[in-house]
């Protein structure tokens, strides 16, 4: 399920969308092994959504930092979301020089080309392999 690319959607709708599949492919180069992330989302997929108000929040969905006067307590005001033109998970996983291995947050295992799960860590994404059922192909 996706949202129309040219439309803003409430953050509650964005949060309810399923996360599209993401994958890591390992490439052997002359002196290194490099992990390359890819995304299978169509335009409007959950991982492509960004704040329509461009508030710069690192919280997803974004919060404007406003207050809910009816409740009498400080709450984040959640802005509408829209398609940002690229997968935000892959963007954050490939920012900087950390590399795929440094962002891995699972048990020690062999390298494999496979589906991954991502986890937002407040200012970056970490990742783990999607669990493989016994007897299933990887």
ChimeraX attribute file (.defattr): number of C-alpha atoms within 10 A of each C-alpha:
attribute: neighborCount
match mode: 1-to-1
recipient: residues
	/A:1	12
	/A:2	19
	/A:3	20
	/A:4	12
	/A:5	17
	/A:6	11
	/A:7	12
	/A:8	19
	/A:9	19
	/A:10	14
	/A:11	22
	/A:12	13
	/A:13	12
	/A:14	24
	/A:15	14
	/A:16	10
	/A:17	14
	/A:18	12
	/A:19	17
	/A:20	17
	/A:21	15
	/A:22	22
	/A:23	19
	/A:24	22
	/A:25	14
	/A:26	15
	/A:27	12
	/A:28	9
	/A:29	8
	/A:30	6
	/A:31	6
	/A:32	7
	/A:33	14
	/A:34	15
	/A:35	18
	/A:36	16
	/A:37	20
	/A:38	17
	/A:39	18
	/A:40	12
	/A:41	18
	/A:42	16
	/A:43	19
	/A:44	23
	/A:45	24
	/A:46	26
	/A:47	27
	/A:48	25
	/A:49	28
	/A:50	27
	/A:51	24
	/A:52	18
	/A:53	14
	/A:54	12
	/A:55	13
	/A:56	11
	/A:57	13
	/A:58	13
	/A:59	15
	/A:60	16
	/A:61	20
	/A:62	22
	/A:63	19
	/A:64	18
	/A:65	13
	/A:66	11
	/A:67	13
	/A:68	12
	/A:69	9
	/A:70	6
	/A:71	8
	/A:72	8
	/A:73	9
	/A:74	11
	/A:75	14
	/A:76	14
	/A:77	15
	/A:78	19
	/A:79	21
	/A:80	22
	/A:81	28
	/A:82	25
	/A:83	25
	/A:84	18
	/A:85	12
	/A:86	18
	/A:87	24
	/A:88	18
	/A:89	22
	/A:90	20
	/A:91	15
	/A:92	14
	/A:93	20
	/A:94	18
	/A:95	11
	/A:96	7
	/A:97	8
	/A:98	10
	/A:99	15
	/A:100	18
	/A:101	13
	/A:102	10
	/A:103	16
	/A:104	16
	/A:105	14
	/A:106	10
	/A:107	8
	/A:108	7
	/A:109	7
	/A:110	5
	/A:111	13
	/A:112	12
	/A:113	15
	/A:114	17
	/A:115	19
	/A:116	17
	/A:117	16
	/A:118	21
	/A:119	12
	/A:120	14
	/A:121	10
	/A:122	9
	/A:123	8
	/A:124	15
	/A:125	21
	/A:126	19
	/A:127	21
	/A:128	17
	/A:129	21
	/A:130	15
	/A:131	11
	/A:132	11
	/A:133	8
	/A:134	7
	/A:135	6
	/A:136	6
	/A:137	6
	/A:138	12
